[in-house]
């Protein structure tokens, strides 16, 4: 909606990962360096952890966009609240070892392992490498992690046949210290943690994503607005996207070409009320939340009328 009002090519602050809008903060550049180093070794595990919304998935999407598709065959697992056996079958299916009906591999485990070894061997023979990416790894059970370790043992002529990238939340780093995971931990070649962005990086991130969709200064952003975004999101990319998207909706509904600090503050309060059901302590009363809800509905109605007028103008063109 607001992208049409501000003449953007597309929405700049979508929540789904998009490598085209990748912003190289210091933390993300360091993580990319760890991933590239790990891949250059051709074996073992590379671990990337970070709080929810810090950009772990976007990081891997960026890496994947830079990899040679003729060199790597990848399988990605996002559903990790599964047993060890189920994870094994998900990995097999991820590399294409499923029967015509898509039912796991269609074979017992021993046969599946033999077929997987054959697949890895055939890929290596033609110069391809197999890369497994596991997201939300903190949800995996110890038996499931042990399955991953066992798969990493597969070698051909003294070279590892499979390499694995593990993405997860900070608690996985604690789990990795468990004595029961000592053998897996010894196979970790590189590990890094993604933290929040600094205030300067948050400003750069916002302007970078705006520029990526054709922004040419409309709307302008006051310094106070950018500072408020950082303060209300703690520099977490997903939170920034969510707040900035709502701010631009606010701006379009008000038909304004300037984003101010109070606008961001008010919108952040609305968002907090919508998502969490309460407001910052400074409001201190339920009526404030009611007023905010009504104000948001009024803005949406104004925006819909505005877009209706814009559509009418477009349709009137010869």
Secondary structure as a PSIPRED ss2 file (coil, helix, strand):
# PSIPRED VFORMAT (PSIPRED V4.0)

   1 X C   1.000  0.000  0.000
   2 X H   0.000  1.000  0.000
   3 X H   0.000  1.000  0.000
   4 X H   0.000  1.000  0.000
   5 X H   0.000  1.000  0.000
   6 X C   1.000  0.000  0.000
   7 X C   1.000  0.000  0.000
   8 X C   1.000  0.000  0.000
   9 X C   1.000  0.000  0.000
  10 X C   1.000  0.000  0.000
  11 X C   1.000  0.000  0.000
  12 X C   1.000  0.000  0.000
  13 X C   1.000  0.000  0.000
  14 X C   1.000  0.000  0.000
  15 X C   1.000  0.000  0.000
  16 X C   1.000  0.000  0.000
  17 X C   1.000  0.000  0.000
  18 X C   1.000  0.000  0.000
  19 X H   0.000  1.000  0.000
  20 X H   0.000  1.000  0.000
  21 X H   0.000  1.000  0.000
  22 X C   1.000  0.000  0.000
  23 X C   1.000  0.000  0.000
  24 X C   1.000  0.000  0.000
  25 X C   1.000  0.000  0.000
  26 X H   0.000  1.000  0.000
  27 X H   0.000  1.000  0.000
  28 X H   0.000  1.000  0.000
  29 X H   0.000  1.000  0.000
  30 X H   0.000  1.000  0.000
  31 X H   0.000  1.000  0.000
  32 X H   0.000  1.000  0.000
  33 X H   0.000  1.000  0.000
  34 X H   0.000  1.000  0.000
  35 X H   0.000  1.000  0.000
  36 X H   0.000  1.000  0.000
  37 X H   0.000  1.000  0.000
  38 X H   0.000  1.000  0.000
  39 X H   0.000  1.000  0.000
  40 X H   0.000  1.000  0.000
  41 X H   0.000  1.000  0.000
  42 X C   1.000  0.000  0.000
  43 X C   1.000  0.000  0.000
  44 X C   1.000  0.000  0.000
  45 X E   0.000  0.000  1.000
  46 X E   0.000  0.000  1.000
  47 X E   0.000  0.000  1.000
  48 X E   0.000  0.000  1.000
  49 X E   0.000  0.000  1.000
  50 X E   0.000  0.000  1.000
  51 X C   1.000  0.000  0.000
  52 X C   1.000  0.000  0.000
  53 X C   1.000  0.000  0.000
  54 X C   1.000  0.000  0.000
  55 X C   1.000  0.000  0.000
  56 X H   0.000  1.000  0.000
  57 X H   0.000  1.000  0.000
  58 X H   0.000  1.000  0.000
  59 X H   0.000  1.000  0.000
  60 X H   0.000  1.000  0.000
  61 X H   0.000  1.000  0.000
  62 X H   0.000  1.000  0.000
  63 X H   0.000  1.000  0.000
  64 X H   0.000  1.000  0.000
  65 X H   0.000  1.000  0.000
  66 X H   0.000  1.000  0.000
  67 X C   1.000  0.000  0.000
  68 X C   1.000  0.000  0.000
  69 X C   1.000  0.000  0.000
  70 X C   1.000  0.000  0.000
  71 X C   1.000  0.000  0.000
  72 X E   0.000  0.000  1.000
  73 X E   0.000  0.000  1.000
  74 X E   0.000  0.000  1.000
  75 X E   0.000  0.000  1.000
  76 X E   0.000  0.000  1.000
  77 X E   0.000  0.000  1.000
  78 X C   1.000  0.000  0.000
  79 X C   1.000  0.000  0.000
  80 X C   1.000  0.000  0.000
  81 X C   1.000  0.000  0.000
  82 X C   1.000  0.000  0.000
  83 X C   1.000  0.000  0.000
  84 X H   0.000  1.000  0.000
  85 X H   0.000  1.000  0.000
  86 X H   0.000  1.000  0.000
  87 X H   0.000  1.000  0.000
  88 X H   0.000  1.000  0.000
  89 X H   0.000  1.000  0.000
  90 X H   0.000  1.000  0.000
  91 X H   0.000  1.000  0.000
  92 X H   0.000  1.000  0.000
  93 X H   0.000  1.000  0.000
  94 X H   0.000  1.000  0.000
  95 X C   1.000  0.000  0.000
  96 X C   1.000  0.000  0.000
  97 X C   1.000  0.000  0.000
  98 X C   1.000  0.000  0.000
  99 X C   1.000  0.000  0.000
 100 X C   1.000  0.000  0.000
 101 X C   1.000  0.000  0.000
 102 X C   1.000  0.000  0.000
 103 X C   1.000  0.000  0.000
 104 X C   1.000  0.000  0.000
 105 X C   1.000  0.000  0.000
 106 X C   1.000  0.000  0.000
 107 X C   1.000  0.000  0.000
 108 X C   1.000  0.000  0.000
 109 X H   0.000  1.000  0.000
 110 X H   0.000  1.000  0.000
 111 X H   0.000  1.000  0.000
 112 X H   0.000  1.000  0.000
 113 X H   0.000  1.000  0.000
 114 X H   0.000  1.000  0.000
 115 X H   0.000  1.000  0.000
 116 X H   0.000  1.000  0.000
 117 X H   0.000  1.000  0.000
 118 X H   0.000  1.000  0.000
 119 X H   0.000  1.000  0.000
 120 X H   0.000  1.000  0.000
 121 X H   0.000  1.000  0.000
 122 X H   0.000  1.000  0.000
 123 X H   0.000  1.000  0.000
 124 X H   0.000  1.000  0.000
 125 X H   0.000  1.000  0.000
 126 X C   1.000  0.000  0.000
 127 X C   1.000  0.000  0.000
 128 X C   1.000  0.000  0.000
 129 X E   0.000  0.000  1.000
 130 X E   0.000  0.000  1.000
 131 X E   0.000  0.000  1.000
 132 X E   0.000  0.000  1.000
 133 X E   0.000  0.000  1.000
 134 X E   0.000  0.000  1.000
 135 X C   1.000  0.000  0.000
 136 X C   1.000  0.000  0.000
 137 X H   0.000  1.000  0.000
 138 X H   0.000  1.000  0.000
 139 X H   0.000  1.000  0.000
 140 X C   1.000  0.000  0.000
 141 X C   1.000  0.000  0.000
 142 X H   0.000  1.000  0.000
 143 X H   0.000  1.000  0.000
 144 X H   0.000  1.000  0.000
 145 X H   0.000  1.000  0.000
 146 X H   0.000  1.000  0.000
 147 X H   0.000  1.000  0.000
 148 X H   0.000  1.000  0.000
 149 X H   0.000  1.000  0.000
 150 X H   0.000  1.000  0.000
 151 X H   0.000  1.000  0.000
 152 X H   0.000  1.000  0.000
 153 X C   1.000  0.000  0.000
 154 X C   1.000  0.000  0.000
 155 X E   0.000  0.000  1.000
 156 X E   0.000  0.000  1.000
 157 X C   1.000  0.000  0.000
 158 X C   1.000  0.000  0.000
 159 X E   0.000  0.000  1.000
 160 X E   0.000  0.000  1.000
 161 X C   1.000  0.000  0.000
 162 X E   0.000  0.000  1.000
 163 X E   0.000  0.000  1.000
 164 X E   0.000  0.000  1.000
 165 X E   0.000  0.000  1.000
 166 X E   0.000  0.000  1.000
 167 X E   0.000  0.000  1.000
 168 X E   0.000  0.000  1.000
 169 X C   1.000  0.000  0.000
 170 X C   1.000  0.000  0.000
 171 X H   0.000  1.000  0.000
 172 X H   0.000  1.000  0.000
 173 X H   0.000  1.000  0.000
 174 X H   0.000  1.000  0.000
 175 X H   0.000  1.000  0.000
 176 X H   0.000  1.000  0.000
 177 X C   1.000  0.000  0.000
 178 X C   1.000  0.000  0.000
 179 X H   0.000  1.000  0.000
 180 X H   0.000  1.000  0.000
 181 X H   0.000  1.000  0.000
 182 X H   0.000  1.000  0.000
 183 X H   0.000  1.000  0.000
 184 X H   0.000  1.000  0.000
 185 X H   0.000  1.000  0.000
 186 X C   1.000  0.000  0.000
 187 X C   1.000  0.000  0.000
 188 X E   0.000  0.000  1.000
 189 X E   0.000  0.000  1.000
 190 X E   0.000  0.000  1.000
 191 X E   0.000  0.000  1.000
 192 X E   0.000  0.000  1.000
 193 X E   0.000  0.000  1.000
 194 X E   0.000  0.000  1.000
 195 X C   1.000  0.000  0.000
 196 X C   1.000  0.000  0.000
 197 X C   1.000  0.000  0.000
 198 X C   1.000  0.000  0.000
 199 X H   0.000  1.000  0.000
 200 X H   0.000  1.000  0.000
 201 X H   0.000  1.000  0.000
 202 X H   0.000  1.000  0.000
 203 X H   0.000  1.000  0.000
 204 X H   0.000  1.000  0.000
 205 X H   0.000  1.000  0.000
 206 X H   0.000  1.000  0.000
 207 X H   0.000  1.000  0.000
 208 X H   0.000  1.000  0.000
 209 X H   0.000  1.000  0.000
 210 X H   0.000  1.000  0.000
 211 X H   0.000  1.000  0.000
 212 X H   0.000  1.000  0.000
 213 X C   1.000  0.000  0.000
 214 X C   1.000  0.000  0.000
 215 X C   1.000  0.000  0.000
 216 X C   1.000  0.000  0.000
 217 X C   1.000  0.000  0.000
 218 X C   1.000  0.000  0.000
 219 X C   1.000  0.000  0.000
 220 X E   0.000  0.000  1.000
 221 X E   0.000  0.000  1.000
 222 X C   1.000  0.000  0.000
 223 X H   0.000  1.000  0.000
 224 X H   0.000  1.000  0.000
 225 X H   0.000  1.000  0.000
 226 X H   0.000  1.000  0.000
 227 X H   0.000  1.000  0.000
 228 X H   0.000  1.000  0.000
 229 X H   0.000  1.000  0.000
 230 X H   0.000  1.000  0.000
 231 X H   0.000  1.000  0.000
 232 X H   0.000  1.000  0.000
 233 X H   0.000  1.000  0.000
 234 X C   1.000  0.000  0.000
 235 X C   1.000  0.000  0.000
 236 X C   1.000  0.000  0.000
 237 X H   0.000  1.000  0.000
 238 X H   0.000  1.000  0.000
 239 X H   0.000  1.000  0.000
 240 X H   0.000  1.000  0.000
 241 X H   0.000  1.000  0.000
 242 X H   0.000  1.000  0.000
 243 X H   0.000  1.000  0.000
 244 X H   0.000  1.000  0.000
 245 X H   0.000  1.000  0.000
 246 X H   0.000  1.000  0.000
 247 X H   0.000  1.000  0.000
 248 X H   0.000  1.000  0.000
 249 X H   0.000  1.000  0.000
 250 X H   0.000  1.000  0.000
 251 X H   0.000  1.000  0.000
 252 X H   0.000  1.000  0.000
 253 X H   0.000  1.000  0.000
 254 X C   1.000  0.000  0.000
 255 X C   1.000  0.000  0.000
 256 X C   1.000  0.000  0.000
 257 X C   1.000  0.000  0.000
 258 X E   0.000  0.000  1.000
 259 X E   0.000  0.000  1.000
 260 X C   1.000  0.000  0.000
 261 X H   0.000  1.000  0.000
 262 X H   0.000  1.000  0.000
 263 X H   0.000  1.000  0.000
 264 X H   0.000  1.000  0.000
 265 X H   0.000  1.000  0.000
 266 X H   0.000  1.000  0.000
 267 X H   0.000  1.000  0.000
 268 X H   0.000  1.000  0.000
 269 X H   0.000  1.000  0.000
 270 X H   0.000  1.000  0.000
 271 X H   0.000  1.000  0.000
 272 X H   0.000  1.000  0.000
 273 X H   0.000  1.000  0.000
 274 X H   0.000  1.000  0.000
 275 X H   0.000  1.000  0.000
 276 X H   0.000  1.000  0.000
 277 X C   1.000  0.000  0.000
 278 X C   1.000  0.000  0.000
 279 X C   1.000  0.000  0.000
 280 X C   1.000  0.000  0.000
 281 X C   1.000  0.000  0.000
 282 X C   1.000  0.000  0.000
 283 X C   1.000  0.000  0.000
 284 X C   1.000  0.000  0.000
 285 X C   1.000  0.000  0.000
 286 X H   0.000  1.000  0.000
 287 X H   0.000  1.000  0.000
 288 X H   0.000  1.000  0.000
 289 X H   0.000  1.000  0.000
 290 X H   0.000  1.000  0.000
 291 X H   0.000  1.000  0.000
 292 X H   0.000  1.000  0.000
 293 X H   0.000  1.000  0.000
 294 X H   0.000  1.000  0.000
 295 X H   0.000  1.000  0.000
 296 X H   0.000  1.000  0.000
 297 X H   0.000  1.000  0.000
 298 X H   0.000  1.000  0.000
 299 X H   0.000  1.000  0.000
 300 X H   0.000  1.000  0.000
 301 X H   0.000  1.000  0.000
 302 X H   0.000  1.000  0.000
 303 X H   0.000  1.000  0.000
 304 X H   0.000  1.000  0.000
 305 X H   0.000  1.000  0.000
 306 X H   0.000  1.000  0.000
 307 X H   0.000  1.000  0.000
 308 X H   0.000  1.000  0.000
 309 X H   0.000  1.000  0.000
 310 X H   0.000  1.000  0.000
 311 X H   0.000  1.000  0.000
 312 X H   0.000  1.000  0.000
 313 X H   0.000  1.000  0.000
 314 X H   0.000  1.000  0.000
 315 X H   0.000  1.000  0.000
 316 X H   0.000  1.000  0.000
 317 X C   1.000  0.000  0.000
 318 X C   1.000  0.000  0.000
